[in-house]
Amino acid sequence: MGVTNEQTVNSYIFTMSKLRWINIDRFYKIPANATRAITLKDKTESSERVFIVFKNINSMLPMQKGSDGRSYEMEKLPKTEKAVLMAYRIVDGKPEVYIEDVSGKKSRYEMKFEPYTFKELKSLLSGIQS
């Protein structure tokens, strides 16, 4: 695979996946005792795109950067939704991806990026949607 940029990876993800955007308003009416907050830390100062993917509804929502500038937060994640944290960045023209299931009562996560080819990224996206 050759050199790429963030715009190319953005386009690829949305072309190759059946994921659609949703608005956070979807979860506002859920009672507080049925939601939880999660935090995703990034120990580096890299620029990345960060999402939470909801498997049951084939949708994704961008996560908001926290006030510390090195974490991403979601305050009202429904406890019953099957979700995956996904982030990607470009390093030296190559995509790197972090992905992790949101599970149990865990509320703090830390990004650990791995290099991916476009073929591997396509397979990853197919797995999320099944």
C-alpha positions as CSV (number, residue, x, y, z in Angstrom):
1,M,0.0,0.0,0.0
2,G,1.2,3.5,-0.8
3,V,1.1,6.7,1.2
4,T,-2.3,7.9,2.2
5,N,-3.9,10.8,4.1
6,E,-6.7,11.3,6.6
7,Q,-9.2,12.3,3.9
8,T,-8.6,9.1,1.9
9,V,-9.1,7.0,5.0
10,N,-12.3,8.9,5.9
11,S,-13.7,8.3,2.5
12,Y,-12.7,4.6,2.5
13,I,-14.3,4.0,5.9
14,F,-17.6,5.5,4.8
15,T,-17.6,3.9,1.4
16,M,-16.7,0.4,2.5
17,S,-18.9,0.3,5.6
18,K,-22.7,0.4,6.0
19,L,-22.3,2.6,9.1
20,R,-24.3,5.8,9.2
21,W,-24.0,8.8,11.4
22,I,-26.4,9.3,14.4
23,N,-26.9,12.3,16.6
24,I,-26.2,12.2,20.4
25,D,-29.8,13.4,20.9
26,R,-30.9,9.8,20.2
27,F,-29.8,9.0,23.8
28,Y,-30.9,12.1,25.7
29,K,-34.2,10.6,26.9
30,I,-32.6,7.5,28.4
31,P,-32.8,7.7,32.2
32,A,-29.4,8.3,33.9
33,N,-29.5,5.0,35.7
34,A,-29.6,3.2,32.2
35,T,-26.4,5.0,30.9
36,R,-22.8,5.3,31.8
37,A,-19.9,7.5,31.0
38,I,-16.7,6.3,29.3
39,T,-13.3,7.9,28.8
40,L,-10.8,7.0,26.1
41,K,-7.2,8.2,26.8
42,D,-4.5,9.0,24.2
43,K,-1.0,9.2,25.6
44,T,0.4,10.7,22.4
45,E,-0.1,14.1,20.9
46,S,-1.1,12.7,17.6
47,S,-4.2,13.8,15.6
48,E,-6.8,11.1,15.3
49,R,-10.4,10.6,14.5
50,V,-12.3,8.8,17.3
51,F,-15.8,7.2,17.2
52,I,-18.0,5.0,19.1
53,V,-19.7,2.5,16.8
54,F,-23.1,1.0,17.8
55,K,-23.3,-2.5,16.5
56,N,-27.0,-3.1,16.9
57,I,-28.0,0.0,14.8
58,N,-25.0,0.1,12.4
59,S,-24.3,3.7,13.4
60,M,-21.4,5.7,14.7
61,L,-21.0,8.8,16.7
62,P,-17.8,11.0,17.0
63,M,-16.5,11.2,20.5
64,Q,-15.8,14.6,22.0
65,K,-12.3,15.6,23.1
66,G,-12.1,16.1,26.8
67,S,-10.9,19.3,28.5
68,D,-7.4,17.9,29.0
69,G,-6.9,17.6,25.3
70,R,-5.7,14.0,25.5
71,S,-8.9,12.1,26.2
72,Y,-12.3,11.6,24.6
73,E,-15.5,11.3,26.5
74,M,-19.1,10.1,26.1
75,E,-21.4,10.9,29.0
76,K,-24.6,9.0,28.1
77,L,-23.7,5.7,26.7
78,P,-26.7,3.4,27.0
79,K,-25.7,0.3,29.1
80,T,-27.6,-2.0,26.7
81,E,-26.0,-0.9,23.5
82,K,-23.3,-3.2,22.0
83,A,-20.6,-0.7,21.2
84,V,-17.0,-0.5,19.9
85,L,-14.5,2.3,20.4
86,M,-12.7,3.0,17.1
87,A,-10.0,5.5,16.3
88,Y,-7.6,6.0,13.4
89,R,-4.7,8.2,12.5
90,I,-2.1,8.5,9.8
91,V,1.5,8.1,10.7
92,D,4.1,8.6,8.0
93,G,1.4,8.2,5.3
94,K,0.1,4.8,6.7
95,P,-3.1,4.2,8.6
96,E,-3.1,3.1,12.2
97,V,-6.2,1.8,14.0
98,Y,-7.3,1.3,17.5
99,I,-10.4,-0.8,18.2
100,E,-11.9,-2.2,21.4
101,D,-15.3,-3.5,22.5
102,V,-17.0,-1.5,25.2
103,S,-17.6,-4.2,27.8
104,G,-19.0,-4.8,31.3
105,K,-18.6,-1.9,33.7
106,K,-15.3,-0.7,32.4
107,S,-15.3,3.0,32.0
108,R,-11.7,3.9,31.2
109,Y,-10.0,2.9,28.0
110,E,-6.6,3.7,26.5
111,M,-5.8,3.9,22.8
112,K,-3.3,1.4,21.5
113,F,-2.9,1.9,17.7
114,E,-1.7,-0.8,15.3
115,P,-0.8,-0.4,11.6
116,Y,-3.5,-1.5,9.2
117,T,-3.6,-2.0,5.4
118,F,-6.8,-1.0,3.5
119,K,-7.6,-4.7,3.1
120,E,-7.3,-5.3,6.8
121,L,-9.4,-2.2,7.4
122,K,-12.2,-3.5,5.1
123,S,-12.2,-6.8,7.0
124,L,-12.3,-4.9,10.3
125,L,-15.3,-2.9,9.2
126,S,-17.1,-6.0,8.0
127,G,-16.6,-7.6,11.4
128,I,-18.0,-4.6,13.3
129,Q,-21.2,-4.7,11.2
130,S,-21.9,-8.4,11.7
